[in-house]
Structure formats: structure tokens, C-alpha cells
Amino acid sequence: MADELIDIIDESGEVLSQTMKGQAHEEGLLHKTVIGYVRDGEDWVLVRQADDRQDAGQLVAPVGGHVQAGESEEDALLREAEEEIGTRNITYRLIGRAIFHRQVIGRDENHMFIVHEISTEDELVLNEESVSLERFGPDELRAALVERSEDFGDAYYFVLENFYPDYLPETWENRHHS
């Protein structure tokens, strides 16, 4: 995974300094990550992460990545869409922001998630970070979250908790602890 220069921010999103992504993950420094959930009408399109990723084998947003130092959030979203689903030809809508902090694969990830819904008419072409994609209607997604809860990554549940609570099962217990 390539290291890159990123902005370190405070909880309001103001830039405090810059450092390399690896150092930010070693020290738990807060930085921005764009997330793009592909929506096709009412359907959700999720990808299954490759085995070397932080949510290995689990379903997550198709587009996600760090905002580089000095880069706008919109430019980061377009860059990541091109890298991860093979197109910059997207429409997008900001859903919201929330801080997601976890220890995973030897890292102290402290991200401000900037969550978008995106859509495209283009065919999705996955890169090496994902092994497959799955499409869910709203009812299918709700059922899968109950029947196959282990198939979904912690970051996905965090986004549901913060932005789409109607999708969480009635028996849901908050899985995220910072």
C-alpha cells in the first residue's frame, strides 16, 4: 500500500498539519477519508474486500480512500471512484461526516469519514482491492444484515449506525467501540 502525504485535522475538519498516511495510522492521528456508496435506484452495490485489505472478505462501500494533502474532498472522491470502480463519470450527494476510530491490522485508524451516495451509468470495473460486487434491494440488504451479519465490515456498520439506522436489524447492538 503506497504511503501518501495527508492532512491531519481536528474534529471540526480544520487542517492542523501534514504527515504521511503510515505515520498517521501509527499514531492514531485524525485525517479525512472519502466513502462512496453506489446506489442504482433503490439498490445498493457493495464490494467484497480482497484478503489483504482491512475488512478482508467482507462487504463494504465500493469507493473509499484517503484525501491527499491539499486535495479537495470532491477531487478525492472522483480519484477514488476512478481507481476503485473504473470511472470518474459519477454523480454524488454528500450524506454526512462522522469520526470512525479503530485498531485494525496493526494500525490505529482515526478517520473522518466523508460519506457520499454515488451513481453512474458506466459499468463498474473493480481494481485489486475488491474481489466481487453484490447488489441488494432495500429488503434484501436488511435480510442479509440479519442472516449474514459477519459478511459486512465494521466500517459499513458504523456508516449504517450514523447515517442509515433504518437498515439496522431490530436486535442490533452497537458493534463499534472507539
C-alpha positions in Angstrom: 0.0 0.0 0.0 1.6 3.3 -1.1 2.2 5.9 1.5 1.0 9.4 0.7 1.0 12.8 2.3 -2.2 13.6 4.0 -3.7 16.5 6.1 -4.1 15.9 9.8 -7.3 17.6 11.0 -9.1 18.4 14.2 -12.7 17.2 14.9 -14.2 20.2 13.0 -12.1 19.3 9.9 -9.6 22.1 10.1 -6.1 21.2 8.9 -3.5 21.2 11.7 -0.5 19.7 9.9 0.5 17.2 7.3 2.2 13.8 7.6 2.5 10.5 5.8 -0.5 8.2 5.9 1.6 5.5 7.5 2.6 7.8 10.4 -1.0 8.9 10.9 -2.0 5.3 11.2 0.8 4.5 13.6 0.0 7.5 15.9 -3.8 7.5 15.5 -3.9 11.0 14.0 -7.3 12.1 12.7 -7.5 12.5 8.9 -10.1 12.5 6.1 -11.4 9.5 4.1 -14.0 9.8 1.4 -16.5 7.0 1.2 -18.8 6.4 -1.8 -21.8 4.1 -1.6 -23.0 3.2 -5.1 -26.8 3.5 -5.4 -28.6 2.2 -8.5 -32.1 3.5 -8.0 -33.1 1.9 -4.6 -30.4 -0.8 -4.9 -27.2 -0.8 -3.0 -24.0 -2.0 -4.7 -21.3 -3.2 -2.2 -17.9 -4.9 -2.9 -16.2 -7.8 -1.1 -12.8 -6.8 0.0 -9.6 -8.7 -1.1 -7.8 -10.8 1.6 -5.1 -8.2 2.1 -7.5 -5.3 3.0 -8.6 -4.1 6.4 -12.1 -5.7 6.1 -10.8 -8.8 4.3 -13.6 -10.9 2.7 -16.3 -8.5 3.9 -18.8 -6.3 2.1 -18.0 -2.6 2.2 -18.6 0.6 0.1 -17.2 0.3 -3.4 -15.3 3.6 -3.2 -13.2 4.8 -0.3 -9.8 6.3 0.3 -7.7 8.9 1.9 -7.9 12.6 1.0 -4.4 13.6 0.0 -2.8 16.7 1.4 -4.3 19.9 -0.1 -6.8 17.8 -2.2 -10.5 18.7 -2.2 -12.9 16.1 -0.9 -14.7 16.1 -4.3 -11.4 15.6 -6.2 -10.5 12.7 -3.8 -14.0 11.1 -4.4 -13.5 11.3 -8.1 -10.0 10.0 -8.0 -11.0 7.1 -5.7 -14.0 6.3 -8.0 -11.7 6.1 -11.0 -9.3 3.8 -9.1 -11.8 1.5 -7.5 -14.8 1.3 -9.8 -13.1 2.4 -13.1 -15.0 5.7 -13.7 -15.0 9.4 -12.8 -18.3 9.7 -14.5 -20.4 9.8 -11.3 -23.0 11.9 -9.7 -22.7 12.2 -6.0 -24.5 13.5 -2.9 -22.9 14.2 0.4 -24.6 12.2 3.2 -22.6 13.4 6.1 -19.4 13.2 8.2 -18.5 11.1 11.3 -15.3 10.1 13.0 -14.5 6.4 12.9 -11.7 5.2 15.1 -10.5 1.6 15.4 -7.5 -0.7 15.8 -7.1 -3.0 12.8 -4.3 -5.0 11.2 -1.6 -3.3 13.4 -2.9 0.2 12.7 -4.6 2.9 14.8 -7.1 4.2 12.2 -8.7 7.5 13.1 -10.7 8.7 10.1 -13.2 11.4 9.5 -15.5 9.6 7.1 -17.0 11.9 4.4 -19.8 9.7 3.2 -21.5 10.1 -0.2 -24.0 8.3 -2.3 -22.9 8.0 -5.9 -24.4 6.7 -9.1 -23.1 6.1 -12.6 -24.4 4.8 -15.9 -20.9 3.3 -16.5 -20.1 -0.4 -16.0 -18.3 -0.9 -12.7 -14.7 -2.2 -13.1 -13.2 -3.3 -9.8 -9.5 -3.0 -9.0 -7.3 -5.4 -6.9 -8.8 -4.1 -3.6 -12.1 -5.9 -4.3 -12.8 -9.4 -5.4 -16.6 -9.1 -6.3 -19.6 -6.9 -6.1 -23.1 -7.7 -4.7 -26.3 -5.8 -5.4 -29.0 -5.5 -2.8 -32.5 -4.1 -2.8 -33.5 -2.5 0.5 -35.3 -5.5 1.8 -32.6 -7.9 0.6 -30.0 -5.7 2.4 -32.0 -5.7 5.6 -32.3 -9.5 5.4 -28.6 -10.0 4.7 -27.7 -7.9 7.7 -29.6 -10.3 9.9 -28.8 -13.6 8.1 -25.2 -12.9 7.2 -24.1 -10.2 9.6 -20.5 -11.3 9.6 -20.3 -10.6 5.8 -20.3 -6.9 6.5 -17.3 -4.9 7.6 -17.2 -2.8 10.8 -16.9 0.4 8.8 -20.1 -0.5 7.0 -22.0 -1.0 10.3 -20.5 2.3 11.5 -22.0 4.1 8.5 -25.3 2.4 9.0 -25.4 3.4 12.6 -24.6 7.1 11.8 -26.5 7.6 8.5 -28.9 4.8 7.8 -30.2 3.5 11.1 -33.4 2.2 9.5 -31.3 -0.6 7.9 -30.1 -2.0 11.2 -31.8 -5.1 12.5 -34.2 -4.6 15.4 -31.9 -6.8 17.6 -28.9 -4.6 16.7 -26.3 -4.0 19.4 -23.7 -1.3 18.6 -20.6 -3.2 17.3 -18.4 -0.1 17.2 -16.4 0.9 20.2 -13.8 3.6 19.9 
